[in-house]
């Protein structure tokens, strides 16, 4: 999915008799995502009998409904009403969120070794994924491109498609949004905790497996802990750490800090550093850089 500001008519689809899928736009943009949050927040507040579950996503959302209590077509009429009342974005909408410090080693040796095995599946067999991303996004050097990747925080706009994987959209104006295509053919190998980019989304791969996103780096700390060995997972009784609506600040680290985090993980003592905050979409859209600076101030002091 790429990023755009194009307006399109909302599409409603039925998934059997229990689900209604709503696509606000075929492409992603922050205003569209914020609109989906406004609609789903209002839907949750109204507590309409028969609405069982609400799942906001990138530029869409899905609602699970009990058809014995609420017919899906009646739900669609309610959703259309709410969308008309909410409009494009409510100024008083806020998101209960966390801003999280996530160390990332960009241009690391482990993902580099893997990506070089699969150059025949890539758009540019002669370079690296970072070189390619820099070139097609108009950066004069790979280092400038890396600086842009780490310059501004990201919003978790969706969780999936494997446990714990956050889809992260960078909180920058449209003209500064990084976009890269997926590989021409997927890799059969992607390291655990690889930091990848596809379309306009950054992800961390929670487990080793196949993948098609461009590989830019590696995270030393896990985002999935099936045994709940680390405190962040055990204390929350969850095998995943990130949540929809989190703000992630991917902070570039060197080999020494990467190794230090890995040692803490091995010792079972690693904890993510984060702060709770209220994220205002309307405030962000009015002043992206100022809002990002204020959130980083909350995190780092």
Secondary structure as UniProt FT lines:
FT   STRAND          11..15
FT   TURN            16..18
FT   STRAND          19..23
FT   HELIX           30..46
FT   TURN            49..50
FT   STRAND          51..56
FT   STRAND          60..65
FT   TURN            67..69
FT   HELIX           72..86
FT   TURN            91..92
FT   STRAND          94..106
FT   HELIX           109..117
FT   HELIX           119..121
FT   TURN            125..126
FT   HELIX           129..136
FT   TURN            137..138
FT   HELIX           142..151
FT   STRAND          154..159
FT   TURN            163..164
FT   STRAND          166..170
FT   HELIX           174..176
FT   STRAND          187..190
FT   TURN            192..193
FT   STRAND          194..199
FT   STRAND          201..204
FT   STRAND          209..211
FT   STRAND          214..218
FT   TURN            226..227
FT   HELIX           231..234
FT   TURN            235..237
FT   TURN            244..245
FT   STRAND          247..252
FT   HELIX           255..267
FT   STRAND          273..280
FT   HELIX           281..286
FT   HELIX           288..300
//
